[in-house]
Each structure stands twice: as C-alpha cells, then as structure tokens.
Amino acid sequence: MLERNTRKTLTGRVISHSGDKTVKVAYTYKIPHRLYKKEIKRKTVIYVHDAENQCHIGDVVEIMETRPISKLKRWRLNKVVEAAHAISAE
C-alpha cells in the first residue's frame, strides 16, 4: 500500500463561521524586522473546510493542507485542539 505524502499542518484560532461547512481561521506568527531585528506579529486568515460544522468561534484548531475545494478553500479541518468556552446569553 502506498503512503500519502506528509502535508503541511498549522494551528490557529477560528474567527468566523462564514457559511455552511466553512470557517475562517487566523494563523498568527512572528517574523524579525529586517533592519531592527525586533519580532513583529503577523496574521494570515485562511478559509478552512469543516465538513461536520463542528467548529465554533474561538476554538483552537489544527488544519491540514489539501487539494482546492473551492475558490478560496485550500485547507481542511484536522482536529479541534481546544474548544472555546461557551458564553451564556443571560
């Protein structure tokens, strides 16, 4: 049996549940400034395929690179690392 190639995985926080089976995940990272060498925070927003609609806003998730699913979705949900705390409406 052939093994699949290893795919890129990232960890980020869900910032939006934009549509059915789609979530937006913010991936934050730090890079050094090219002159002053101070670390600068950067953020990339990634559209992720969530087939079972199991993510909620605030969850920390692990995502995996995959084939193009739609115009913007090139990542899929691998697992929910940490669920967000539910806030009551009372």
ZADO-1210 file (C-alpha; in nm, 4 decimals, padded with zeros to 6 digits):
<atoms>
<atom x="00.0000" y="00.0000" z="00.0000" code="MET" pos="1"/>
<atom x="00.1306" y="00.3453" z="-00.0912" code="LEU" pos="2"/>
<atom x="00.1803" y="00.6075" z="00.1759" code="GLU" pos="3"/>
<atom x="00.0490" y="00.9589" z="00.1307" code="ARG" pos="4"/>
<atom x="00.2898" y="01.2483" z="00.1318" code="ASN" pos="5"/>
<atom x="00.3091" y="01.4457" z="00.4524" code="THR" pos="6"/>
<atom x="00.1081" y="01.7627" z="00.4300" code="ARG" pos="7"/>
<atom x="00.1523" y="02.0986" z="00.5960" code="LYS" pos="8"/>
<atom x="-00.0348" y="02.1442" z="00.9218" code="THR" pos="9"/>
<atom x="-00.0971" y="02.4696" z="01.1073" code="LEU" pos="10"/>
<atom x="-00.2625" y="02.5639" z="01.4344" code="THR" pos="11"/>
<atom x="-00.4875" y="02.8688" z="01.4536" code="GLY" pos="12"/>
<atom x="-00.7979" y="03.0205" z="01.6104" code="ARG" pos="13"/>
<atom x="-01.1433" y="03.0261" z="01.4476" code="VAL" pos="14"/>
<atom x="-01.2517" y="03.3874" z="01.3941" code="ILE" pos="15"/>
<atom x="-01.5646" y="03.3415" z="01.1823" code="SER" pos="16"/>
<atom x="-01.8191" y="03.0760" z="01.0898" code="HIS" pos="17"/>
<atom x="-01.8795" y="03.2323" z="00.7486" code="SER" pos="18"/>
<atom x="-02.1023" y="02.9725" z="00.5851" code="GLY" pos="19"/>
<atom x="-02.2086" y="02.6109" z="00.5725" code="ASP" pos="20"/>
<atom x="-01.9001" y="02.3858" z="00.6067" code="LYS" pos="21"/>
<atom x="-01.6634" y="02.6855" z="00.6021" code="THR" pos="22"/>
<atom x="-01.4757" y="02.8628" z="00.8800" code="VAL" pos="23"/>
<atom x="-01.2116" y="03.1353" z="00.8816" code="LYS" pos="24"/>
<atom x="-00.9011" y="03.0578" z="01.0840" code="VAL" pos="25"/>
<atom x="-00.6455" y="03.3203" z="01.1888" code="ALA" pos="26"/>
<atom x="-00.2901" y="03.1883" z="01.1850" code="TYR" pos="27"/>
<atom x="-00.0535" y="03.4151" z="01.3810" code="THR" pos="28"/>
<atom x="00.3242" y="03.4061" z="01.3613" code="TYR" pos="29"/>
<atom x="00.6247" y="03.6286" z="01.4334" code="LYS" pos="30"/>
<atom x="00.8990" y="03.7437" z="01.1972" code="ILE" pos="31"/>
<atom x="01.2044" y="03.9583" z="01.2704" code="PRO" pos="32"/>
<atom x="01.2163" y="04.3124" z="01.1333" code="HIS" pos="33"/>
<atom x="01.4749" y="04.3137" z="00.8574" code="ARG" pos="34"/>
<atom x="01.6681" y="04.6150" z="00.9933" code="LEU" pos="35"/>
<atom x="01.5980" y="04.6319" z="01.3672" code="TYR" pos="36"/>
<atom x="01.5530" y="04.2546" z="01.4265" code="LYS" pos="37"/>
<atom x="01.2593" y="04.3090" z="01.6624" code="LYS" pos="38"/>
<atom x="00.9889" y="04.0411" z="01.6294" code="GLU" pos="39"/>
<atom x="00.6730" y="04.1598" z="01.4550" code="ILE" pos="40"/>
<atom x="00.3386" y="03.9812" z="01.4889" code="LYS" pos="41"/>
<atom x="00.1724" y="03.8859" z="01.1619" code="ARG" pos="42"/>
<atom x="-00.1654" y="03.7255" z="01.0926" code="LYS" pos="43"/>
<atom x="-00.2978" y="03.5307" z="00.7959" code="THR" pos="44"/>
<atom x="-00.6673" y="03.4490" z="00.7545" code="VAL" pos="45"/>
<atom x="-00.7281" y="03.1075" z="00.5968" code="ILE" pos="46"/>
<atom x="-01.0576" y="02.9636" z="00.4697" code="TYR" pos="47"/>
<atom x="-01.0970" y="02.6085" z="00.6012" code="VAL" pos="48"/>
<atom x="-01.3335" y="02.3262" z="00.5019" code="HIS" pos="49"/>
<atom x="-01.5252" y="02.1998" z="00.8080" code="ASP" pos="50"/>
<atom x="-01.7326" y="01.9074" z="00.6789" code="ALA" pos="51"/>
<atom x="-01.9253" y="01.8357" z="01.0013" code="GLU" pos="52"/>
<atom x="-01.9693" y="02.2005" z="01.1128" code="ASN" pos="53"/>
<atom x="-01.8005" y="02.1164" z="01.4432" code="GLN" pos="54"/>
<atom x="-01.6031" y="02.4407" z="01.4890" code="CYS" pos="55"/>
<atom x="-01.7226" y="02.7451" z="01.6805" code="HIS" pos="56"/>
<atom x="-01.5798" y="03.0946" z="01.7081" code="ILE" pos="57"/>
<atom x="-01.2840" y="03.0983" z="01.9454" code="GLY" pos="58"/>
<atom x="-01.1838" y="02.7328" z="01.9044" code="ASP" pos="59"/>
<atom x="-00.8162" y="02.6487" z="01.8566" code="VAL" pos="60"/>
<atom x="-00.7917" y="02.4086" z="01.5630" code="VAL" pos="61"/>
<atom x="-00.5327" y="02.2146" z="01.3670" code="GLU" pos="62"/>
<atom x="-00.5725" y="02.2406" z="00.9895" code="ILE" pos="63"/>
<atom x="-00.4187" y="02.0455" z="00.7042" code="MET" pos="64"/>
<atom x="-00.3308" y="02.1472" z="00.3510" code="GLU" pos="65"/>
<atom x="-00.5436" y="01.9759" z="00.0847" code="THR" pos="66"/>
<atom x="-00.6488" y="01.9956" z="-00.2783" code="ARG" pos="67"/>
<atom x="-00.8546" y="02.3001" z="-00.3850" code="PRO" pos="68"/>
<atom x="-01.2112" y="02.2556" z="-00.2582" code="ILE" pos="69"/>
<atom x="-01.3494" y="02.5893" z="-00.3793" code="SER" pos="70"/>
<atom x="-01.2245" y="02.9270" z="-00.4999" code="LYS" pos="71"/>
<atom x="-01.0708" y="03.0150" z="-00.1624" code="LEU" pos="72"/>
<atom x="-01.0575" y="02.6894" z="00.0377" code="LYS" pos="73"/>
<atom x="-00.7265" y="02.5009" z="00.0232" code="ARG" pos="74"/>
<atom x="-00.7227" y="02.3752" z="00.3834" code="TRP" pos="75"/>
<atom x="-00.9383" y="02.1309" z="00.5786" code="ARG" pos="76"/>
<atom x="-01.0012" y="02.0770" z="00.9469" code="LEU" pos="77"/>
<atom x="-00.7812" y="01.8102" z="01.1038" code="ASN" pos="78"/>
<atom x="-00.8946" y="01.8323" z="01.4683" code="LYS" pos="79"/>
<atom x="-01.0193" y="02.0714" z="01.7330" code="VAL" pos="80"/>
<atom x="-00.7316" y="02.1202" z="01.9771" code="VAL" pos="81"/>
<atom x="-00.9152" y="02.3366" z="02.2325" code="GLU" pos="82"/>
<atom x="-01.2851" y="02.4210" z="02.2392" code="ALA" pos="83"/>
<atom x="-01.3913" y="02.7760" z="02.3225" code="ALA" pos="84"/>
<atom x="-01.5736" y="02.8400" z="02.6471" code="HIS" pos="85"/>
<atom x="-01.9478" y="02.8869" z="02.5947" code="ALA" pos="86"/>
<atom x="-02.0733" y="03.2313" z="02.6960" code="ILE" pos="87"/>
<atom x="-02.4252" y="03.2382" z="02.8324" code="SER" pos="88"/>
<atom x="-02.6684" y="03.4994" z="02.6959" code="ALA" pos="89"/>
<atom x="-02.8156" y="03.5781" z="03.0384" code="GLU" pos="90"/>
</atoms>
